[in-house]
Amino acid sequence: MPIIVNLDVMMAKRKMSLNELSAKVDLTLSNLSILKTGKAKAIRFSTLDAICNALDCQPGDILEFKDEG
């Protein structure tokens, strides 16, 4: 899939653990883990908004498009 999820990179830059982010965005650890590993098929804008607020970043810092061609 050409969409790359850089959630782990932003969490490392902000020195935030998965547990801490989970508490801040009110999302389960398993759902955050699925997103972090790139296994998610979709993300709600409200979830993306909460993650961006918690990590003080832009959606483009978390999601990246890589052309497979």
Phi and psi in degrees as a GROMACS rama.xvg file:
@    title "Ramachandran Plot"
@    xaxis  label "Phi"
@    yaxis  label "Psi"
@TYPE xy
-77.9819  -2.27856  PRO-2
-95.584  122.247  ILE-3
-104.492  132.972  ILE-4
-100.484  117.958  VAL-5
-104.439  33.6537  ASN-6
-61.6131  -41.1955  LEU-7
-63.051  -34.6146  ASP-8
-65.9649  -46.2422  VAL-9
-67.2537  -37.1022  MET-10
-63.4367  -40.43  MET-11
-66.2347  -41.5359  ALA-12
-61.5998  -35.0627  LYS-13
-92.7683  0.315323  ARG-14
52.9279  47.999  LYS-15
-117.414  132.979  MET-16
-82.3124  164.573  SER-17
-62.6316  -38.8969  LEU-18
-62.4728  -43.6039  ASN-19
-65.8213  -44.5404  GLU-20
-64.3901  -40.5294  LEU-21
-57.4379  -43.7606  SER-22
-67.4177  -38.5745  ALA-23
-71.3657  -34.5219  LYS-24
-101.38  -0.440619  VAL-25
56.0707  52.2311  ASP-26
-129.913  144.57  LEU-27
-66.861  154.862  THR-28
-60.1376  -39.3552  LEU-29
-65.8937  -40.2433  SER-30
-67.5471  -39.7794  ASN-31
-65.607  -38.8668  LEU-32
-63.9446  -41.357  SER-33
-60.9886  -41.8554  ILE-34
-66.8041  -45.2751  LEU-35
-62.2621  -36.6683  LYS-36
-84.332  -1.86195  THR-37
81.7014  12.9976  GLY-38
-88.5879  -6.85428  LYS-39
-71.971  142.296  ALA-40
-92.6629  -18.9148  LYS-41
-158.543  163.334  ALA-42
-143.069  135.96  ILE-43
-75.1508  145.992  ARG-44
-61.064  -34.5868  PHE-45
-65.1608  -36.4389  SER-46
-69.3794  -43.8693  THR-47
-61.4507  -40.6813  LEU-48
-61.2026  -45.8714  ASP-49
-64.3607  -41.1123  ALA-50
-65.1485  -43.97  ILE-51
-63.1833  -39.0737  CYS-52
-64.6459  -44.5792  ASN-53
-66.5371  -36.6179  ALA-54
-96.2648  -1.05252  LEU-55
50.9839  59.4557  ASP-56
-144.591  179.567  CYS-57
-103.036  156.472  GLN-58
-54.9872  -34.7832  PRO-59
-67.1371  -17.6172  GLY-60
-76.0654  -22.5128  ASP-61
-101.02  -40.573  ILE-62
-108.627  135.464  LEU-63
-135.38  140.719  GLU-64
-100.64  126.439  PHE-65
-119.084  122.159  LYS-66
-73.1895  125.745  ASP-67
-84.5585  -5.37943  GLU-68
